[in-house]
Amino acid sequence: MFWQTTRSQIDLSRPRVMGIVNVTPDSFSDGGAHASTTDALRHCERLLKEGADILDVGGESTRPGSPPLPLEIELSRVLPVLRHAVTLGVPVSIDTYKGAVMQQALDLGVDVVNDIWALRQPGAAEAVAAHPGCGVCLMHMHRDPQTMQAAPMEGDALPQVRDFLHARVQALQAQGVARERLVVDPGIGFGKTVAQNFALLARQRELLALGLPLLAGWSRKSSLGAVTRLAAPDRQAPSVAAALMAVERGARIVRVHDVAATVAALAVWQAVDEQQPREEIPS
């Protein structure tokens, strides 16, 4: 299985680690830690040394209750970082829902658009259409960042998430976006209750019926805090555990803050997985 992106086909025969680079003063977990361009660039290089396969750069916090960020401020945060990141030899993702940010990022050579709105905002689909080689990650979100946790989803989340992602994939294919460019993300924490988030992880294999690579983003999420009583910066261990369970249930990409710990844990998982008996294919 491969993910087609701007500059490369990402081989997903083994799980890939996407390192988070938040160029923001107010993200829920590491707000302010990498807010300056210099700090963000150092963080990019640190994540690569720790084993990140992909860098995901974002300039706007989408934590619950966060207000929209003006376009000019987001561009001023992410463009200097992206200019350097695309020279580091790994695929680079832009975490944004704004078409104008996507356009300028892709013009710089960015490989992937990672969109919490699944290309539903004005100009987003057009930006992707103008760069027919870029990869796209489509995420499920209930409502919007301002209201998603004030009025989260009701009922069984999995069929709602699955049907939404299927509809978005169908819509983009109808616009000429090839399936090999697409990855889907169930959107852990985006308008779901704690129970719904864990149900999505428990039944994650059902989402593989979509026939697309799955990205899981559990890193330091509040649901982990709800069951461990740990503050966001202290959630490394539960984040790694959730990432491993997501991979065990079929995720091919995990989006994480704690790259080194996740890479080490996946090395152990891989060593065990390689010893599993494989089903023989009849001749």
C-alpha positions as CSV (number, residue, x, y, z in Angstrom):
1,M,0.0,0.0,0.0
2,F,1.3,3.4,-1.0
3,W,0.2,7.0,-0.3
4,Q,0.7,9.2,-3.4
5,T,2.0,12.7,-2.4
6,T,3.5,15.6,-4.2
7,R,7.2,14.4,-4.2
8,S,7.0,10.8,-3.3
9,Q,4.9,7.6,-2.8
10,I,4.9,6.9,0.9
11,D,5.3,3.1,1.5
12,L,2.7,2.1,4.1
13,S,3.8,-1.5,4.3
14,R,5.0,-0.6,7.7
15,P,3.4,2.0,10.0
16,R,4.6,5.6,9.6
17,V,5.0,8.2,12.3
18,M,3.8,11.7,11.6
19,G,5.5,14.2,13.9
20,I,3.5,17.2,15.0
21,V,5.0,20.7,14.6
22,N,2.6,23.2,16.2
23,V,3.7,26.8,15.3
24,T,1.1,28.2,17.7
25,P,1.0,29.9,21.1
26,D,-2.2,28.1,22.2
27,S,-2.4,24.5,21.2
28,F,-3.9,22.2,23.9
29,S,-0.8,20.2,24.5
30,D,2.4,22.1,23.6
31,G,1.1,25.7,23.0
32,G,4.0,28.1,22.8
33,A,6.8,25.5,22.9
34,H,7.5,26.0,19.2
35,A,5.7,29.2,18.4
36,S,8.7,31.1,17.0
37,T,10.0,30.2,13.5
38,T,13.5,29.3,15.0
39,D,12.0,27.0,17.7
40,A,9.7,25.4,15.1
41,L,12.6,24.7,12.7
42,R,14.7,23.2,15.5
43,H,11.7,21.0,16.5
44,C,11.4,19.8,12.9
45,E,15.0,18.7,12.9
46,R,14.7,17.1,16.4
47,L,11.7,15.1,15.3
48,L,13.6,13.8,12.2
49,K,16.5,12.7,14.5
50,E,13.9,10.9,16.6
51,G,12.6,9.0,13.6
52,A,9.7,10.9,12.2
53,D,8.7,9.8,8.7
54,I,6.5,12.8,8.0
55,L,6.3,16.3,9.4
56,D,2.9,17.9,10.0
57,V,3.1,21.7,10.3
58,G,0.2,23.7,11.6
59,G,-0.3,27.3,12.5
60,E,-3.8,27.4,14.0
61,S,-5.0,25.7,17.1
62,T,-8.2,23.6,16.7
63,R,-8.6,22.7,20.3
64,P,-12.2,22.7,21.6
65,G,-13.4,26.3,21.9
66,S,-10.6,27.8,19.8
67,P,-11.5,30.8,17.7
68,P,-10.7,31.0,14.0
69,L,-7.3,32.5,13.2
70,P,-7.0,35.3,10.6
71,L,-5.4,34.1,7.3
72,E,-2.5,36.5,7.4
73,I,-1.4,35.4,10.9
74,E,-1.6,31.7,9.9
75,L,0.5,32.3,6.8
76,S,3.1,34.3,8.7
77,R,3.5,31.4,11.1
78,V,3.7,28.5,8.7
79,L,5.3,29.6,5.5
80,P,8.8,30.3,7.0
81,V,8.7,26.8,8.6
82,L,7.5,25.1,5.5
83,R,10.2,26.7,3.3
84,H,12.8,25.0,5.5
85,A,10.9,21.8,6.2
86,V,10.6,20.9,2.5
87,T,14.4,20.8,2.3
88,L,14.8,18.2,5.0
89,G,14.3,15.1,2.8
90,V,11.0,13.8,4.2
91,P,7.3,14.4,3.2
92,V,5.8,17.5,4.7
93,S,2.2,18.0,5.6
94,I,0.3,21.3,6.1
95,D,-2.4,21.1,8.8
96,T,-5.0,23.6,7.7
97,Y,-8.5,24.0,6.4
98,K,-8.0,27.3,4.5
99,G,-7.7,27.0,0.8
100,A,-5.4,30.0,0.5
101,V,-2.9,28.4,3.0
102,M,-3.1,25.1,1.2
103,Q,-2.4,26.9,-2.1
104,Q,0.7,28.7,-0.9
105,A,2.0,25.7,1.0
106,L,1.6,23.4,-2.0
107,D,3.3,26.0,-4.2
108,L,6.3,25.6,-1.9
109,G,6.4,21.9,-2.6
110,V,4.5,20.6,0.5
111,D,3.4,17.0,0.0
112,V,0.2,16.6,1.9
113,V,-2.9,18.6,3.0
114,N,-4.2,17.5,6.4
115,D,-7.6,19.0,6.8
116,I,-9.9,18.7,9.8
117,W,-12.8,19.9,7.6
118,A,-12.1,17.3,4.9
119,L,-11.9,19.9,2.1
120,R,-15.4,21.4,2.9
121,Q,-14.3,25.0,3.4
122,P,-14.2,27.5,0.5
123,G,-11.2,27.1,-1.8
124,A,-9.9,23.9,-0.3
125,A,-10.9,21.5,-3.0
126,E,-9.8,24.0,-5.6
127,A,-6.4,24.3,-4.0
128,V,-6.0,20.5,-4.1
129,A,-7.2,20.3,-7.7
130,A,-4.6,22.8,-8.7
131,H,-1.9,20.4,-7.4
132,P,-3.0,17.0,-8.7
133,G,-0.2,15.1,-7.1
134,C,-0.6,16.1,-3.5
135,G,-1.7,13.7,-0.8
136,V,-4.8,14.5,1.2
137,C,-5.9,13.4,4.7
138,L,-9.7,13.7,5.2
139,M,-10.8,13.9,8.9
140,H,-14.2,13.6,10.4
141,M,-15.3,16.4,12.7
142,H,-18.7,16.9,14.3
143,R,-19.8,20.5,14.2
144,D,-16.7,22.9,14.5
145,P,-13.9,23.6,16.9
146,Q,-16.0,26.3,18.7
147,T,-18.9,24.0,19.5
148,M,-17.8,20.4,18.9
149,Q,-17.4,19.5,22.6
150,A,-20.2,21.7,23.8
151,A,-22.6,19.5,21.8
152,P,-20.8,16.3,20.9
153,M,-22.2,13.5,18.7
154,E,-25.0,11.3,19.9
155,G,-25.4,7.5,19.5
156,D,-23.0,5.1,17.8
157,A,-20.2,7.2,16.4
158,L,-18.6,4.6,14.1
159,P,-21.3,4.3,11.4
160,Q,-21.6,8.1,11.3
161,V,-17.8,8.6,10.9
162,R,-17.6,5.8,8.3
163,D,-20.5,7.2,6.3
164,F,-19.1,10.7,6.4
165,L,-15.7,9.7,5.3
166,H,-17.2,7.5,2.5
167,A,-19.2,10.4,1.3
168,R,-16.2,12.7,1.2
169,V,-14.1,10.2,-0.6
170,Q,-16.8,9.7,-3.2
171,A,-17.2,13.5,-3.6
172,L,-13.5,14.0,-4.2
173,Q,-13.2,11.1,-6.6
174,A,-16.0,12.7,-8.6
175,Q,-13.9,15.8,-8.8
176,G,-10.9,13.8,-10.1
177,V,-8.9,13.2,-7.0
178,A,-7.4,9.7,-7.3
179,R,-7.9,7.2,-4.4
180,E,-4.2,6.6,-4.0
181,R,-3.9,10.3,-2.9
182,L,-6.3,9.8,0.0
183,V,-6.0,8.9,3.7
184,V,-8.8,9.0,6.2
185,D,-8.8,10.0,9.9
186,P,-11.7,9.3,12.3
187,G,-11.0,12.5,14.1
188,I,-10.5,11.4,17.7
189,G,-11.5,14.2,20.1
190,F,-13.3,16.2,17.4
191,G,-16.9,16.3,18.6
192,K,-16.9,12.9,20.3
193,T,-17.5,11.8,23.9
194,V,-14.8,9.9,25.7
195,A,-16.8,6.7,25.3
196,Q,-17.2,7.3,21.6
197,N,-13.5,7.9,21.1
198,F,-12.6,4.6,22.8
199,A,-15.4,2.8,20.9
200,L,-13.8,4.1,17.6
201,L,-10.5,2.7,18.7
202,A,-12.0,-0.6,19.8
203,R,-13.9,-1.0,16.5
204,Q,-11.3,0.7,14.3
205,R,-11.0,-2.3,11.9
206,E,-14.5,-1.6,10.7
207,L,-13.2,1.6,9.1
208,L,-10.8,-0.4,7.0
209,A,-13.8,-1.3,4.8
210,L,-13.4,2.1,3.2
211,G,-10.4,0.6,1.5
212,L,-8.1,3.5,2.3
213,P,-5.1,4.0,4.6
214,L,-6.1,5.1,8.1
215,L,-4.4,7.8,10.1
216,A,-4.9,7.8,13.9
217,G,-4.3,10.9,16.0
218,W,-4.6,10.0,19.7
219,S,-1.5,11.9,20.9
220,R,-2.1,13.6,24.3
221,K,-5.9,13.8,23.7
222,S,-8.3,14.7,26.5
223,S,-9.9,11.2,26.4
224,L,-6.5,9.8,27.5
225,G,-6.5,12.3,30.4
226,A,-10.0,11.3,31.3
227,V,-9.0,7.7,32.0
228,T,-5.5,8.4,33.4
229,R,-6.0,11.7,35.2
230,L,-2.8,13.0,33.6
231,A,-2.3,16.5,32.3
232,A,-1.6,16.8,28.6
233,P,2.2,17.2,28.8
234,D,2.3,14.0,31.0
235,R,0.4,11.7,28.6
236,Q,3.3,10.2,26.7
237,A,2.7,6.7,28.0
238,P,-1.0,6.5,27.3
239,S,-0.4,8.3,23.9
240,V,2.1,5.6,22.9
241,A,-0.3,2.9,24.1
242,A,-3.1,4.3,22.0
243,A,-0.9,4.6,19.0
244,L,0.1,1.0,19.3
245,M,-3.5,-0.2,19.6
246,A,-4.4,1.9,16.6
247,V,-1.6,0.3,14.6
248,E,-2.7,-3.2,15.8
249,R,-6.2,-2.4,14.5
250,G,-4.9,-1.4,11.1
251,A,-3.8,2.3,11.2
252,R,-0.9,2.9,8.8
253,I,0.0,6.4,10.1
254,V,0.1,7.7,13.6
255,R,0.2,11.5,14.3
256,V,2.2,12.1,17.5
257,H,4.0,14.6,19.6
258,D,6.3,12.0,21.3
259,V,8.1,10.7,18.2
260,A,11.0,8.9,19.8
261,A,8.9,7.0,22.3
262,T,6.4,6.0,19.6
263,V,9.2,4.9,17.1
264,A,10.7,2.7,19.9
265,A,7.4,1.1,20.8
266,L,6.6,0.5,17.1
267,A,10.0,-1.2,16.7
268,V,9.0,-3.7,19.4
269,W,5.5,-4.2,17.8
270,Q,7.2,-4.7,14.4
271,A,9.5,-7.4,15.8
272,V,6.6,-9.3,17.2
273,D,4.5,-8.8,14.1
274,E,7.2,-10.3,11.9
275,Q,7.1,-13.5,13.9
276,Q,3.4,-13.9,13.3
277,P,2.5,-16.8,10.9
278,R,1.2,-15.5,7.6
279,E,-1.8,-16.9,5.8
280,E,-0.7,-18.8,2.7
281,I,-2.2,-17.6,-0.5
282,P,-3.5,-20.6,-2.5
283,S,-1.6,-21.2,-5.8
